Amino acid sequence: MSPLVNPAALFRFRFPCRRRDKLWPPASWGIDEACRLPSLASVAGVPDVLHLFVAWHDSGLAVRGIVHGVGKERWCHPTKPEDSDGLHLWIATRPTGDSHRAGRFCRRLALLPTGGGLRADRPVIVPAMIPRTSEVPAELPEGATRIESALGPDGWQIDALLAAAALPGWDPAEIPRLGFFAAVVDRRLGHVPCYAPPEFPWEGDPTTWAELELTA
């Protein structure tokens, strides 16, 4: 039975997002344990399958997602991003905290560990639709994202860079916080959200998202 109240809604989650001088390539960037976001799987009532790390710089946002417990089968189709296995991100560069509909400063991205390239075996980042959006963001500029992945027998890892051009309204000096939500999509487990139960409208309602505070 679905809870009458989202347990996560009893709190306003705001997590620090650490500034790092270098965000790419992953082999030499500054993401470390201090950049790890807490897991709220037990609060949301979902499997604890994701380790998530974030860092920022004036030039953009870096994300590392490590997913385990999902097996080795992956369904990744860039032409069907909303349903594809991967790490899905919702980012609002100018969060209001009270609007139930996403606007032009909100972006959803599907980070797919495979499915891209001529042989469909490369990782890829694809924009995805946010339900009930009041105004769609600008098209994702070519070259505004970077991604690497590693596949394993029980899961996968993604390292990604989202340049400022990929984030409409990005201005850390003026607005040092982001609306932020993440979910793992998996053909076996379904949708595994980070900060709200699966039954709640987090896919399209920014008031259910957490916030990242862009700190030093």
C-alpha positions in Angstrom: 0.0 0.0 0.0 1.3 3.5 -0.9 2.0 5.8 2.0 -0.5 8.7 2.3 2.4 11.1 2.8 5.8 11.0 1.2 8.1 10.3 4.2 10.8 12.3 2.5 8.4 15.3 2.3 8.6 15.7 6.1 12.1 17.1 5.5 13.6 19.6 3.1 16.8 17.9 1.9 19.7 20.2 1.0 23.0 18.5 0.4 26.4 20.2 0.0 27.9 20.0 -3.5 31.7 20.5 -3.3 33.6 22.8 -5.6 36.5 21.1 -7.4 39.1 22.8 -9.6 39.0 20.1 -12.2 36.0 18.2 -13.4 37.3 16.2 -16.4 38.7 13.7 -17.2 37.6 11.3 -14.4 41.1 9.9 -14.1 42.4 13.2 -12.7 39.3 15.0 -11.4 38.7 15.9 -7.8 35.6 13.8 -6.9 36.2 12.0 -3.7 34.3 10.7 -0.6 33.5 14.3 0.4 31.5 14.6 -2.8 29.3 11.6 -1.9 25.6 12.3 -1.5 23.8 10.4 1.4 21.6 7.5 0.5 17.9 7.9 1.5 16.8 4.6 0.1 15.5 3.5 3.5 13.4 6.6 3.8 12.0 6.3 0.2 11.5 2.6 0.7 13.5 1.5 -2.4 16.5 -0.8 -2.9 19.8 0.8 -2.0 21.6 0.3 -5.3 23.2 3.7 -6.0 26.3 5.5 -4.8 26.1 9.0 -6.1 28.8 11.7 -6.1 28.6 15.3 -7.4 31.0 18.3 -7.7 30.8 21.6 -9.3 32.9 24.3 -10.9 32.0 27.6 -12.6 32.2 25.5 -15.9 29.5 23.0 -14.9 28.6 19.9 -12.8 30.3 16.5 -12.5 28.5 13.4 -11.5 29.6 9.9 -10.7 27.0 7.1 -10.3 27.9 3.6 -9.1 25.1 1.1 -9.5 25.2 -2.4 -8.1 22.7 -5.2 -7.7 21.1 -4.8 -11.1 22.8 -7.7 -13.0 24.5 -7.5 -16.3 21.5 -7.1 -18.7 20.9 -3.5 -19.8 18.2 -2.0 -22.0 19.6 1.3 -23.3 18.0 2.9 -26.3 18.8 6.6 -26.8 15.7 7.1 -28.9 13.6 6.0 -25.8 15.5 7.8 -23.0 12.6 7.9 -20.5 12.5 4.1 -20.4 16.2 3.3 -20.8 18.3 1.7 -18.1 20.6 4.2 -16.6 21.1 7.1 -14.2 18.4 9.7 -14.7 18.9 13.3 -13.4 16.5 16.2 -12.9 18.2 19.5 -12.4 16.7 23.0 -11.8 19.2 25.8 -12.0 16.8 28.3 -10.5 14.7 26.4 -8.0 11.6 28.2 -6.6 10.6 25.5 -4.1 6.9 26.1 -4.6 6.1 25.3 -8.3 4.7 21.9 -9.0 5.6 22.1 -12.7 9.0 22.2 -14.3 9.9 25.2 -16.4 12.6 26.3 -18.8 15.3 26.2 -16.2 14.7 22.5 -15.5 16.5 19.8 -17.4 16.1 16.0 -17.3 19.0 13.9 -18.6 19.3 10.2 -19.1 22.9 9.0 -18.5 23.0 5.6 -20.2 26.0 3.3 -19.6 25.7 1.8 -23.1 23.5 2.1 -26.2 25.3 4.9 -28.0 27.7 5.1 -30.9 27.6 3.2 -34.2 27.7 -0.2 -32.5 25.4 0.9 -29.7 28.1 0.0 -27.2 29.1 3.4 -26.0 27.8 5.5 -23.1 25.6 8.4 -24.0 23.7 11.3 -22.4 20.3 12.0 -23.8 17.8 14.7 -22.9 14.5 13.3 -21.7 11.0 14.7 -21.2 9.7 16.0 -17.9 5.9 15.3 -17.6 3.6 18.4 -17.3 6.4 20.8 -17.9 5.2 24.4 -18.3 8.0 25.4 -20.7 10.6 23.1 -22.2 14.3 24.1 -21.9 16.5 25.0 -24.8 17.9 22.1 -26.9 20.9 20.4 -25.4 23.9 21.9 -27.3 26.2 19.5 -29.1 29.4 18.8 -27.1 27.9 20.2 -23.8 28.2 16.8 -22.0 30.9 14.2 -21.6 30.5 10.6 -20.3 32.5 7.5 -19.6 31.2 4.2 -18.3 32.4 0.8 -16.9 30.2 -2.3 -17.1 30.4 -5.1 -14.6 28.6 -8.4 -13.9 26.3 -6.9 -11.3 26.0 -3.2 -12.4 27.8 -0.3 -13.9 29.6 3.0 -13.2 29.0 6.3 -15.0 31.2 9.4 -14.9 29.7 12.5 -16.5 30.4 16.1 -17.1 27.5 18.5 -17.6 28.9 21.8 -18.9 27.3 25.1 -18.1 25.8 25.2 -21.6 23.9 22.0 -20.8 22.2 23.6 -17.8 19.9 26.5 -18.8 20.1 29.3 -16.3 23.4 28.1 -14.8 24.8 31.0 -12.7 26.5 29.8 -9.4 27.5 33.3 -8.5 23.9 34.5 -8.5 22.1 31.4 -7.4 24.5 29.0 -5.5 22.0 26.1 -5.3 20.3 23.6 -7.6 17.1 21.6 -7.5 18.2 18.1 -7.9 16.7 14.6 -8.2 18.2 11.3 -9.3 16.7 7.8 -10.1 18.1 4.6 -11.4 16.0 3.0 -14.1 16.3 -0.7 -14.5 14.3 -3.2 -16.5 14.2 -5.6 -13.5 13.8 -3.3 -10.6 11.8 -0.6 -12.4 12.3 3.1 -11.3 14.4 3.5 -8.1 14.1 7.1 -7.0 16.6 8.6 -4.5 14.5 11.0 -2.5 10.8 10.0 -2.7 8.8 6.7 -3.0 8.2 5.4 -6.5 4.5 6.2 -6.3 5.0 9.9 -5.9 5.1 12.4 -8.8 8.9 13.2 -8.6 9.3 12.7 -12.4 7.4 16.0 -13.0 7.0 17.8 -9.7 10.1 19.9 -8.6 8.7 20.3 -5.1 9.6 16.6 -4.5 13.3 17.2 -5.5 16.2 17.8 -3.1 18.6 20.8 -3.3 22.3 21.0 -3.9 24.1 23.8 -2.1 27.1 24.8 -4.2 29.8 25.1 -1.5 33.5 25.6 -1.5 
